[in-house]
Amino acid sequence: MSLCLVSAGALKTLQIAAFTLAWTHSIEKTAWQEDWRVTAQGLQLVEARIKGFGAGMEPPPDARLIDGWFRWHPHNPPQPELALGNSAAAGEWRLCESGRCATLSEILGHDVGVHVTTLSACEP
C-alpha cells in the first residue's frame, strides 16, 4: 500500500508504510504528533503525543509523560481517509517519514493554502 495525498486537484502518491503527522495547536502553540500506518484497511493511528495540554487538547487518562511528551495509544479502527484543513494561525501540517519532515505544500509541489488535503491508503 502507498499513501495518497489530494489537495486542490493535485495528487501525490508516496510509497511509504508509516508516517508521522505533525502540527502546532493553533491556540496553545503546542506541538502535536501522531504516528500512522498505511494498511489495506485504511490509515491506522498507532500513537499520539502532545507537548502540553489545554484549550481542547487534554491527553486521555491513559497518557503517560515520557521525555516531555504526553503519549498514548488510541484504539480506533483504521480510517478510510484523513481530511486536513489548514489554519493560518498554526502553520502547515507536516508529514514525517524516517526522520525527515516536509510541509504538505512541499510534498504536493504547490501552496496548499486554505484547501483541504485528504490522505488515504492507495495502491502504488
Secondary structure, DSSP 8 states (H G I E B T S, - for coil): -EEEEEETTEEEEE--SEEEEEEE-TTT--EEEEEEEEETTEEEEEEEEES---TT----TT-EEETTEEEE------BS-EEE--BTTTB--EEEETTEEEEHHHHHTS--TT--EEEEEE--
